[in-house]
Amino acid sequence: MKIAFIGGGNMGRAMLSAILNEGLATPQDIAVSDKNKGCLKQLKQGFDVYITEVNLEAASRGDIVVLAVKPQNLDEVMTEIGGQLNPRQLVLSIIAGKSVATLKQGLKHKAIVRAMPNTPAQIGMGMTVWTATEGVSEEQRASVGSILKAMGKELYVTDEQYIDMATAISGSGPAYVFLFMESLINTAVDMGLPPDEARELVLQTVAGSVEYAAKSDKGLAQLREMVTSPGGTTAEALKVFENGKFPELMKQAVAAAYKRAKQLRG
Ligand SMILES: NC(=O)c1ccc[n+]([C@@H]2O[C@H](COP(=O)([O-])OP(=O)(O)OC[C@H]3O[C@@H](n4cnc5c(N)ncnc54)[C@H](OP(=O)(O)O)[C@@H]3O)[C@@H](O)[C@H]2O)c1
C-alpha cells in the first residue's frame, strides 16, 4: 500500500516507523511532506522514504494520506490539498480535536478516517480509537486497522463522540499516569530514597501492576483489596486517598478534558 504523510514530526515518524517495522509498506511506497527541512532530512536518512516540502506532491503519491500536522496547521494544509484528492484516496487524520465534518468540508473529500492515538504509540504500545465515514471501503478499513495495530491496540467506534471521550481517557491518559508517577517518585525522594532508586521502584511498580492486572482474571477492585490487609500500611494510605476525594478529583479532571475536547471540535 502507498502511504503519504503530511507532517513527519513525532507522531508521523512513529506511524511511519511502525508501518515499516510491520512490513505493511516499503520505503519506496512512502512519501512524506513537511515544512521542516531538518525533519525531512532525518526521515530520509533514517528511513530512505521519498521526501518533499510540497504537501500536494506527497498527497498525490498515497492511497492513504495521513494528516499528522498540529491542529493549528490544518487550515493551511487543507488550502493546499483541498479539492485535489482522488475520490479513491483515503484520508487518515490523527489531528487532535479536528472533526470529521471539518475535514470533509475543508478537503472536499468523502473518505475520511479520524483517529486518536496516544504517545506510547511511539514505542508500539499505543491505544488508538478511530472512526470512519461511510465513504471508506471495507478494504480501506482493514488497511487502517493494520496500520493502527502496528502502533499498539486499536478500537473502532461508529460514533464520533466516542473519539472525544477517548481523547479525555486514553489520549490525555498518559499525562495522568505520568503525574501520578512523578508524585510518587517525588514523595519517595522526600522520604529519603535516592532519586534513581525511587524512579526504578515506581516505574517497575506501575509496569508490574499493569501486567498483573492484564494477566489476572480478577477485577481491579479485587486486586487492590488483595494488597490491602486490614490495619496494614496500604489501608492507611488508601484512607488518605479516599478522604482527599481522589475518585471525585479523577472525575472532575476527565470531565474537564472531555469538555475541552468537545469545545475544540466546535
Ligand atoms: N504526539 C502524540 O502523541 C499525539 C497523540 C494524538 C494525536 N496527536 C496529533 O498528531 C499531530 C502531530 O503531532 P506531533 O506531536 O507529531 O507534532 P509535531 O512533532 O510538531 O509534527 C508536526 C510536523 O508538521 C510540520 N508542519 C507544520 N506545518 C506544516 C504544513 N503546513 N505542512 C506540512 N508540515 C507542516 C511541523 O513542522 P514545524 O516543526 O516546522 O512546525 C512538524 O514537523 C497533532 O495534530 C496532534 O494533535 C499527537
PDBQT file of the ligand as one rigid body, heavy atoms in Angstrom, charges set to zero:
ROOT
HETATM    1  N1  LIG A 301       2.159  13.275  19.893  1.00  0.00    +0.000 N 
HETATM    2  C1  LIG A 301       1.151  12.462  20.201  1.00  0.00    +0.000 C 
HETATM    3  O1  LIG A 301       1.273  11.522  20.950  1.00  0.00    +0.000 OA
HETATM    4  C2  LIG A 301      -0.193  12.655  19.615  1.00  0.00    +0.000 A 
HETATM    5  C3  LIG A 301      -1.258  11.899  20.107  1.00  0.00    +0.000 A 
HETATM    6  C4  LIG A 301      -2.505  12.066  19.495  1.00  0.00    +0.000 A 
HETATM    7  C5  LIG A 301      -2.645  12.916  18.443  1.00  0.00    +0.000 A 
HETATM    8  N2  LIG A 301      -1.572  13.640  18.016  1.00  0.00    +0.000 N 
HETATM    9  C6  LIG A 301      -1.746  14.554  16.925  1.00  0.00    +0.000 C 
HETATM   10  O2  LIG A 301      -0.741  14.312  15.961  1.00  0.00    +0.000 OA
HETATM   11  C7  LIG A 301      -0.481  15.532  15.274  1.00  0.00    +0.000 C 
HETATM   12  C8  LIG A 301       1.005  15.695  15.140  1.00  0.00    +0.000 C 
HETATM   13  O3  LIG A 301       1.585  15.793  16.429  1.00  0.00    +0.000 OA
HETATM   14  P1  LIG A 301       3.154  15.705  16.615  1.00  0.00    +0.000 P 
HETATM   15  O4  LIG A 301       3.405  15.579  18.069  1.00  0.00    +0.000 OA
HETATM   16  O5  LIG A 301       3.722  14.687  15.685  1.00  0.00    +0.000 OA
HETATM   17  O6  LIG A 301       3.569  17.173  16.079  1.00  0.00    +0.000 OA
HETATM   18  P2  LIG A 301       4.984  17.671  15.544  1.00  0.00    +0.000 P 
HETATM   19  O7  LIG A 301       6.071  16.801  16.097  1.00  0.00    +0.000 OA
HETATM   20  O8  LIG A 301       5.032  19.137  15.736  1.00  0.00    +0.000 OA
HETATM   21  O9  LIG A 301       4.911  17.345  13.964  1.00  0.00    +0.000 OA
HETATM   22  C9  LIG A 301       4.207  18.133  13.044  1.00  0.00    +0.000 C 
HETATM   23  C10 LIG A 301       5.117  18.428  11.863  1.00  0.00    +0.000 C 
HETATM   24  O10 LIG A 301       4.340  19.116  10.858  1.00  0.00    +0.000 OA
HETATM   25  C11 LIG A 301       5.136  20.173  10.349  1.00  0.00    +0.000 C 
HETATM   26  N3  LIG A 301       4.271  21.185   9.732  1.00  0.00    +0.000 N 
HETATM   27  C12 LIG A 301       3.779  22.334  10.261  1.00  0.00    +0.000 A 
HETATM   28  N4  LIG A 301       3.017  22.971   9.362  1.00  0.00    +0.000 NA
HETATM   29  C13 LIG A 301       3.013  22.216   8.235  1.00  0.00    +0.000 A 
HETATM   30  C14 LIG A 301       2.396  22.326   6.978  1.00  0.00    +0.000 A 
HETATM   31  N5  LIG A 301       1.603  23.351   6.679  1.00  0.00    +0.000 N 
HETATM   32  N6  LIG A 301       2.616  21.372   6.062  1.00  0.00    +0.000 NA
HETATM   33  C15 LIG A 301       3.417  20.305   6.342  1.00  0.00    +0.000 A 
HETATM   34  N7  LIG A 301       4.031  20.145   7.525  1.00  0.00    +0.000 NA
HETATM   35  C16 LIG A 301       3.829  21.069   8.467  1.00  0.00    +0.000 A 
HETATM   36  C17 LIG A 301       5.881  20.663  11.547  1.00  0.00    +0.000 C 
HETATM   37  O11 LIG A 301       6.956  21.457  11.159  1.00  0.00    +0.000 OA
HETATM   38  P3  LIG A 301       7.493  22.592  12.209  1.00  0.00    +0.000 P 
HETATM   39  O12 LIG A 301       8.171  21.835  13.301  1.00  0.00    +0.000 OA
HETATM   40  O13 LIG A 301       8.421  23.399  11.383  1.00  0.00    +0.000 OA
HETATM   41  O14 LIG A 301       6.270  23.326  12.676  1.00  0.00    +0.000 OA
HETATM   42  C18 LIG A 301       6.288  19.348  12.205  1.00  0.00    +0.000 C 
HETATM   43  O15 LIG A 301       7.479  18.822  11.643  1.00  0.00    +0.000 OA
HETATM   44  C19 LIG A 301      -1.129  16.653  16.073  1.00  0.00    +0.000 C 
HETATM   45  O16 LIG A 301      -2.262  17.145  15.379  1.00  0.00    +0.000 OA
HETATM   46  C20 LIG A 301      -1.572  16.008  17.348  1.00  0.00    +0.000 C 
HETATM   47  O17 LIG A 301      -2.814  16.518  17.781  1.00  0.00    +0.000 OA
HETATM   48  C21 LIG A 301      -0.358  13.526  18.571  1.00  0.00    +0.000 A 
ENDROOT
TORSDOF 0
